């Protein structure tokens, strides 16, 4: 965990999502994200992958829809794991990356379709979740 999160003694504890072992193993085995979405519809990681694939192929509206699904599934998972709408969601914790990746993809797609207010709101949310996440995800 970065020093940024250790110094926050007065704020909420970082939210750490549980591992999605089966999803990660199936992806490593070569399963397609579209197939995994049907078996693991609550996985932000799967929806984020679909959003990235669609965006890379110029299918911005599909990317937006996939990213929005991953974002909402991630919010559900965060709440189930103690998040109360604020506080760190560290990128350094691998299982958080699916949500953060979906959030980044949603902001990217929103900006691409001219939904500037949403893109700005998402940029703030991402920065407040983990100030280093945007730089990591932009690579």
C-alpha positions in Angstrom: 0.0 0.0 0.0 1.4 3.4 -0.8 2.3 6.0 1.8 -0.7 8.1 0.5 -3.0 5.6 2.1 -1.0 5.1 5.3 -1.0 8.8 6.1 -4.8 9.1 5.9 -5.3 8.3 9.6 -8.5 10.3 10.0 -10.3 9.2 6.8 -11.9 5.9 6.0 -9.8 2.8 5.6 -9.0 1.7 2.0 -11.5 -0.7 0.5 -10.0 -3.9 -0.7 -12.1 -6.0 -3.0 -11.8 -9.8 -2.8 -9.9 -11.8 -5.4 -11.9 -13.1 -8.4 -9.8 -16.3 -8.6 -12.0 -18.1 -11.2 -12.2 -15.1 -13.5 -8.4 -14.4 -13.4 -7.7 -18.1 -14.0 -10.1 -18.4 -16.9 -8.6 -15.2 -18.5 -5.1 -16.6 -18.1 -6.3 -19.9 -19.7 -7.5 -17.9 -22.7 -11.2 -17.6 -22.2 -12.8 -14.6 -23.9 -14.2 -11.8 -21.8 -17.5 -12.0 -23.6 -17.9 -15.6 -22.5 -16.9 -14.8 -19.0 -19.4 -12.0 -18.7 -22.2 -14.5 -19.1 -20.7 -16.7 -16.3 -19.5 -13.9 -14.1 -21.8 -10.9 -14.7 -20.8 -9.2 -11.4 -17.1 -9.0 -12.4 -16.0 -5.4 -13.1 -12.8 -6.8 -14.6 -14.6 -8.7 -17.4 -16.7 -5.6 -18.3 -13.6 -3.4 -18.2 -11.9 -5.7 -20.7 -14.9 -5.7 -23.0 -15.0 -1.9 -22.7 -11.3 -1.7 -23.7 -11.7 -4.1 -26.6 -14.7 -2.2 -27.9 -12.9 1.2 -27.6 -9.9 -0.2 -29.3 -12.0 -1.2 -32.2 -13.7 2.2 -32.5 -17.0 1.0 -31.0 -17.3 3.9 -28.5 -21.0 3.5 -27.6 -20.5 -0.2 -26.8 -17.4 0.7 -24.8 -19.5 3.2 -22.8 -22.1 0.6 -22.1 -19.7 -2.1 -21.1 -17.8 0.4 -18.9 -21.0 1.6 -17.3 -21.9 -2.0 -16.4 -18.5 -2.6 -14.9 -18.7 0.6 -13.0 -22.1 -0.3 -11.5 -21.1 -3.9 -10.7 -18.0 -2.5 -9.0 -20.0 0.0 -6.9 -22.1 -3.0 -5.7 -18.9 -5.0 -4.8 -17.4 -2.0 -3.1 -20.5 -1.5 -1.0 -20.6 -5.2 -0.1 -17.0 -4.8 1.2 -17.6 -1.8 3.4 -17.2 1.2 1.2 -19.5 4.0 2.1 -19.2 6.2 -0.9 -15.8 7.7 0.0 -12.3 6.7 0.8 -9.4 5.1 -1.0 -9.7 2.3 -3.5 -6.0 1.5 -4.0 -4.8 0.5 -7.5 -2.0 -1.4 -5.8 -4.5 -4.0 -4.6 -4.9 -6.1 -7.7 -8.6 -7.0 -7.2 -9.5 -3.3 -7.2 -8.2 -2.9 -10.7 -11.3 -4.2 -12.4 -13.4 -1.5 -10.9 -10.8 1.2 -11.4 -10.3 0.1 -15.0 -14.1 0.2 -15.7 -14.2 3.7 -14.1 -11.3 4.9 -16.3 -13.0 3.3 -19.4 -16.3 5.0 -18.6 -14.6 8.4 -18.3 -12.7 7.9 -21.6 -15.9 6.8 -23.4 -17.9 9.7 -21.9 -15.3 12.2 -23.1 -15.3 10.6 -26.5 -19.1 11.1 -26.9 -19.0 14.7 -25.6 -20.4 13.9 -22.1 -17.9 16.3 -20.5 -19.6 16.7 -17.1 -19.6 12.9 -16.6 -16.0 12.6 -17.8 -14.9 15.3 -15.3 -16.9 13.7 -12.5 -15.3 10.4 -13.2 -11.8 11.9 -13.3 -12.4 13.4 -9.8 -13.7 10.0 -8.5 -10.7 8.2 -10.0 -8.3 10.7 -8.5 -10.0 10.5 -5.1 -10.0 6.7 -5.2 -6.2 6.5 -5.9 -4.2 9.5 -7.2 -1.9 7.1 -9.1 -4.6 5.1 -10.9 -5.1 7.3 -13.9 -1.5 7.3 -14.8 -1.3 3.5 -14.4 -4.4 2.9 -16.5 -3.4 5.3 -19.2 -0.5 3.1 -20.1 
